[in-house]
């Protein structure tokens, strides 16, 4: 579920199609995916002083309530996950609303959404899943000598440079929320940094910073949190946003950071950032779209339906189990994409290979169900 002031029906249709292909690539049992975009104004998404919310009141005018009243949100119908501008808090609200209304007698009520807090049936590792999926996706290709040789690079992360772009879409209705660097960008940066790569540039909605010698993710996170505390001292929490601008030893980057010279580009932002007007100016040699978030959401859904954690089923810690499951899944699926690219002589056109891989799987499902005749 995405909250925004500029969502549209066409955007929902496009994102739902892409989600279907993405789920097919990673081999999830439900290929048909939906995308829920809720149009919210700044006034309709605020907290009162006690911390409760006016978002999910049971009324026909509330978009989330409308999903419930039209029976479009159930554990076995449509199971939304967090997306841009939503997180554990919003998912917990929706789960609680469903469990106390339409799902009052449903033992699986809390499986109606994923991305919930651990105390509400969530799963360890969901917050970092998208960023971790980015890392594992890149890891597969950057360690494949045959592909790296085609772009004139050596395998491995050591001394590779990367740039991250996050949150170009203004999120005025969620001021005070950690909407950019704190989720996909931060966790992607952490894993790549540990593997030996260098983050030389980051772009957020309030500015871009650059350091050719690399930036430490922990120091950058501390800087953003400190700037947030400073802003809170002068203004209210709903008006304060931490910032990466002014990070020590970095300089402001003028221009579009997507076009900066780097080895790996991570556009962890909303859609329409890479278009036909700027694609030819992209200097990065490796870009990758991942399915880490939706994969771990699938694990959470299974956990809720089973009413037992993965830790109890495997006699290991749940977090470690999820990490290993995600890593294994995001290792085998890129290998399938590589084989598809080789089979159709696509070379480095891995996007087409991924589409072919997904469409072939979807076609097989429809064909085996008797819905397609050839």
N, C-alpha and C positions, 0 to 999 in steps of 0.2 A: 504494500500500500504506500503510495506516494502522496505527500501533501504539497500543494503548490498553488500559487495564484494565477498560473498561466497554463494549466493543463487543458487538454482538449480530447475529444473522442478519437480523433485521428492518432494522437499520441498513444492513447490506450491500445488501440488496435495494433499499431506498429510494435509496441513493447510486448504485447501479448504474443504476437507471432515470433518475435525473437526469443522470448522465454520458452516457447514450445520447442524451437530448434535447439536451444541451449540444454534443456532437460533431455532431449533425445540424444544429444552428443554424449552426455555423461551417463546415459542409460538408466534414468529414473523410470519407475514403473508407470508414472502418469505423464504422458507426453503432452497432452493438451494443457496449456498453462494460461492463466488469466493474469491481468494486471489491473489493479484498482487505483485510479487516480482520483483523489478527493480535492475539490476546489475549496480552498479555505482562505478566509481573510484574516488579517492580523487580529481583529477583534474576536474572532470565533475560535482562536486557539491560544487562550491565555489561562493562567492559573490564578485562583483566588489566594488570599493570604494564608489559608490553612493548608494549601498544597493540593486540595481537591480540584477537580476539573469540571468545566462546563461542556467539554467536547462530546461526551457520550451520554447525554441526557436522552431519555427514551421519548423521542418525538419524531413525527414524520418529516420534519424539516432537517433533521440531522442525517448527513450522508451515511455514516456508519450504521445508524439505526435502520436506515432504509435497506441496507444490505441484509440485515437480519429479518426485517418484516417481509421482504420479498423472497426469503428462504434461499438467499444466494451465498450464505456463509454457514457452513457446517463442516464437521470433521471429515465427512465423506463426500462433500460437494466441491467447495472452493476453500482452500486453506491459505489465506494470505500470509506473506512474510514482510518484514520491514524493508523499506526502500528509502529513497531520498527523503530526508526530513522526518523520518519516523524511526523509532527504536524500541527498546524494552518497555518504556513507559506507555507508549501508545498501544503496543501489542497487549500489554497487561490490562489496559482499560477495556479493549475490545473483548478479550477472553472473559473478563469478569462480567461484562454486560451480557454476553451470550450465555454464560453459565447461570446467571440469575434471572434470565428471561426465557428465551426460546429453548435453551439447553438445560433447563432446570432439572429434568429427569434423565439427562444423557450422561452416562458414566464417562464418556469420552469428550465431554464438553470442552475441556481445556486444550484439546487437539484442534480446535477450530482455527487457531492462528499459531505461527511460530515466531521465534525471536523474543520470547518472553523472558523475564527474569528467572533465575534458577529457582527462587522460592515459589514461582507460579507455574512450575513445570517446564522451565526452559532447560537448555542443554549447555554444558561447558564448551567454550570455544566458539559459540555462535557469533559473538561480536567481532572476533578477529578472523572469522572464516573467510570473508571476501578477500581481505589482504593476504591471508595465508594461501588462498587459492591462486592469487596473482603470482605469488612467489613460486609455488609448485608448478604452475603452468610455464613460467619462464624457465624454471629449472630443467624441465624436460627438453626444451629446444636448445638452451644454451650449453647443455652438456652433450648434445648430439653433434659429433664431429662433422658428419656429412653436411648438415645444414649450416653450421658455422663456417665451413670452408667456402660455401657459396656466397657468403657476404664478406669474406676476407677477414674473419676473426678467428681467434683461438678459442677452444671450448673452455668453459668454467667462468665463474663470477669474478675472479681476482682482477682488480683494477678496471673492471667495467664501470662505466658511468651511467647514471640514470636520472631522469627528470620526472617529477610528479606534478600533475595538474589536478586540482580539486575545486569543487564548489564554485563554478563560474556563475551559476544561477543565483540571483539575490534571494535570500531567504528571510525577508523582513518579518514574516509571521512567526519565525522561530528564533528571534534574536535571543541571545543568551544560551542557545543550545550549541553543543559541539558538533557542527554540521559538516565539516570538511576534513581537515588534516587529522582530526582525532579518530577517524574510523579506518576507511580503506587506505588512505594515504599513509597514516602513521604506521599501521601494521605491515603494509607492503614495504615501507622504508626500513622497519625493524628487521624483517627477515632478510632482505637484500643486503643490508648493512652487515649483519652477522655472517653472511656468506662471503663477504669480501668485496662487494660492489660499493661504489661511492655515489651518494646523492649530491649532485652538483646544482640542482635547481628545483624550486618548489613554487607553484603559483596557487594563491588562494584568492577569494573574491575581493580582498582588500589590498592586494599587492603581491609582487613576486620577489623572491630573493635568489641570489646566485653566489656560489663559492666553488671555484674549480678544484679546490683541494678536498672537497667533501664536507658534509655536515653530519653531526652525530644526532641520531633520533631522540635519545634521552635528553640531551641538552636542549634540543629544539622544543620538545614537549614541555620541559621545565620553563623555558622562556615564554611559551604561550600561556601556561598556567599562571605564571607570575604577572604577565600583562593583563590577564583576566582579573586577578585579585586587585591590581591597581585600578582598573576600570570600575570594579565593584565599589571601591572606596569613594569614588566620585559620583557614581550613578547607581541606579537600581539594577538588579540582576537581569531584568527583562530588556535592558538597553545595553548590556555589556557583552562584548565578544572578545575572546582572546585573539591575539594576532601573532603571526610569524614575522611581521615587518619589524625591522630593527634588530634582528638576531645578530649577535656579535660575530665578527669576522665575515659577514656576508654583505653583499652590495645589492641595491635594488636592480632588478632586471628590467630593462626597457624593451618593449616590443612583446611579441607573442612567444611565450616560453615553449609552446609546442614545436616551434620551428628552431629551437636551440640545438646546437651540435651535442649529441650524446649517443650512447650505445643502445640504451633501453628507454623507451618512452611509455609512461603509464598515465593515460588520460582518465584518471579516476574521477570523472565528472559526469554531468548530464550529457544527453545526446547532442548531435550536431556540432561537435567541436572539430572533428576532422571531416572536411567536405571537399568537393572537387576544386574549390577555389584555393585551398591551402595544402592539399595532400601532396602536391609536387614539391612543396617547400619543406616537408618533413625530412630531417636529417638522421633521425634515429634508425637503427638497423633492425630493431626487434620490438614488435608491439604484440600484445596478447590480450584477448578477452577471456575471462574465466567464469566458472560456475561454482565457485567455492561457497558462496552464501546460500544459494538455493539447495546445494547438496547437504550442508549441515542442517538446514531447515528440514529437509527430508528426514534426517536422523532424529531430529527433535520430534517430528510428527510420529515416527515409529515408536519412540520412547513413550509418548503420551498414550498411544493406542495400546502398548504393551503394559503400561502402568508399572514399569520397572526400568531402572537406568541401565545403560550399557555397562556401567561398572559392575553391577550385580550379576549381569548375564555373563560377563567374561572374567569376573574375579580380578579385574584390574581397575584402575581409576578411569572414570568416565571420560575425563578430558584427554588422557593419553589414548584411549580407544578411539575417540573421535578424530584425533590428529592422525592416527595411523590409517583409519578408514578413508579419510579425505585424501591423504597423501597417496595411498594405493589407487584410489579411484582416479585422481588427477594425474597418475602416471600411465595407467592403461589407456585412457581416452585420448590423450595426445598421440600415443603410439598408433592408435587407430587412424587419427587424422593424417599422420605421416604416411601410413600404408595407403590410404586413399589418394593422397597426393602423388605417390609413386605409381599407383595403378593407373591413374588418368594422366600421368606426365604433366602435372601441374607445377612442378618446380617449387618456387617459394610462395606460390599463391595458396597459402594455407586457409585463407578465408573461404575461398571456393571449395577447398577440400572439406572444411568443416560443414559447410552448407550441404554438400553432396552426402556426407556421412549422415547428417541429421535427416535429410529428406528420404534417403534410402531406408532408414529405420522406420520413419513414420509411414512410408509407403507399405512396408512389410506388415505393419500392424493393421492398417486398413485392408490390405489384401487378404491376410489370414483371417480377418473378421468377415470376409465376404462382401465388403463394401466397395471393392474395386474389381472391375472385370477387364481383362486384357485379351 
